[in-house]
Each structure stands twice: as C-alpha cells, then as structure tokens.
Amino acid sequence: MWALLLGLACEPQDIRYPCEQRWFADEDQDGWGDPDDAVTACIRPEGRVANDQDCDDADDQIGPERWFRDDDGDGFGDDEGGSRYACAPEPGHVDNNADCDDEDPEVSPTAEEICGDGADQDCDGVVDEGC
C-alpha cells in the first residue's frame, strides 16, 4: 500500500501511476541524456536522465547551449521571447539575452544612444548618457 501511495509501484494500465516515462543514458554524467539510448521505466534507472538533449554523450564538456529568441533580428535576444536548449540554434535564435527591447531592431547593446529622446537605445540601463 505505501509503495503505491509513494508512486514506487505501478502497472502500465494504472492511470494514476503511468509507467511511460522514458529515461536516457547519461554516460558522461553531465545531466544531459543520449537521444539514441532510451529505456522505459517507472523509476529512474541509475545512470539515466529524463531529457534527450546531449550533443555528445562521450564528452561531459559538450552539451546543449541555451538559445534565445531574437524577434527583431538584430543579433540580440531576450528572456521574454523564450529560450531553449539545443546543440545548434534554430532560425531566429541567438546565444545571448542582451536585448532590452526585442521588438525594435534599433535598440540593442551595440546601438548608439540618441540624446534627448528619453529612451535607452544601447541597453546599458542609463537613458541619454553622454548627452
């Protein structure tokens, strides 16, 4: 009874405790799993993780990177646009979240400040500096 309440025992037909969890090998122990080596089990087997995003499971220094959506195409993304981990970027994604206005391509960390407009074009947190 306690095992059932704790979720330690389950049967595939028991909808309260489905056993359809896939676990992926993590040979390099970097926390990212090998998409080509999966097993299905109720409880996580040792040496396995719940994600399948490892880029090279033989090297713990190679894993997915965090990519940020760049809605305005200026080469800078932000947290609000969404991010994902992957081995390579999808179109419209960049490796930074430095944009302070991802809807305006004229606003980015490399933009020049426009004096007197009350806006922070260069994303440094200061409005109209150097004016």
N, C-alpha and C positions, 0 to 999 in steps of 0.2 A: 504494500500500500504506500509506504513512504517513498519508495523508488518512483512510483507512478506520480505522486504529488510533486516530487522534485524534478520530474522530467528525465529521470535516468533510465527509465524503461519505456519503450514504445513499440508499437506494432505499426506496420505500414498502413493498415486500414483504420487506425485510431486517429481521427481528425484532430483531436486535442493535442497530440504529440506526433506530428508528421515526421517521418524519417527520410525525407527527401533532401536533406542538407548535403551539399557537395563540398568536399574538402580537397584541397590541392596541395601537392608536395611542396615543401619549402626546404630543399636540400641545403641551400646556403644560409638558412636561418636569418634572413633579412626581413621577414614578416610579409613577403610577397610570394604568392603561390605560382606554380608552373601550370599554365592552362592545358598542357598536354598530359598531365598526370593527375587524374581525379578519382576519388572514391566517394561512395555514398554511405553515410553512417549517421546514426542518431547523435553520437557523442564524438567530438573531435579526436581523431587518432593522433598519436604523438608524431611530431614532425610535419603536420599539415596545418593549413590555414584556410580561412573561408573565402579568400579572394584569389583571382586567377590573373593577376596583373604583373607577374615578374617578367622582366625583359631578358634575363639570363640567370637561370636558377643555379648555375655553377659558380657565379661570382656575386658575392654579397655587396660589392660596390656598384653594381649595375642594377638599377631598379627603375620603376616608372617615375617620371617627373610630374610636378604639378603644373598644369597649363591653364591659363586664364583667358576667358573670352575677351576679344578685342572688338567691340561693337562698332567703333568709329574708324577702324583700320589705320590708326596712327602708330602702331607698333607697341602700344601700352594697353594692358588690360586692367581690370579691377575686380575686387571680390564680389561686388553686386551682380556682375554679369554672369557669374557662375564659373566654376573651375572643375577640372577633372584630372585624375592621374592617368597617364598613358606613357608608353615608350617613345612615342613621337606625337607631335602636335597635329590636331585636326585643323582643317582650314578655318581661319578666323580666331585662332588661339595663339597666345604668346606665353613666354616663360616668366612674365613679371606681372605684378598687380599695382604698378606705379601711377596709373592714370587716375586723376581726381575728377574727371568728367568724361566718361567713356561714350558720351553721345555727341561730343564736339571734337573733331579732329584737330582743331586749332588750339586745344588745351591738352598739354602733356608735359612731362618733365623737361623736354627739350625745347619747348615753346618760349618765345621771348615775351616778357611782361609788357602789357600795354598800359601806359600810365594814365591814371585818371578815370578808368572805367569801373573801378570797384571790384574787379574780378582777379582771381589768382590763376593766370594762364600757365605758369610753369610748375604748378603743383607742389610748391615748397611750403605752403601753409601761410604765406605772407602776401597780402594784397598790395599791389602797386609799390613794391620795394624798389629802391634805386631811382625813384622819380623826383 
